[in-house]
Amino acid sequence: MENTHEFSEINQIRTRCTILESQIEVLQKQNAELKATLTILHPDKTSSKDENMRKWKDVKNVGKFPLSEDDGSFQV
């Protein structure tokens, strides 16, 4: 009986770890999106050491777009 109890506890811990890892991924994505939004809304007031936050291309009469490492090789 002891083995079944230990197995159940291990499964519960693994499940909790999986859930936490998933939540971390979601929060990291949200954090990146919020950084981008802050940079767009307040580019002069944003103080961050993240160099990628300031890499935006300003297209006249259109807006700002993030610069990417895209080499243009992908075609549909």
Order of alpha helices (4+ residues) and beta strands (2+ residues): alpha-beta-beta
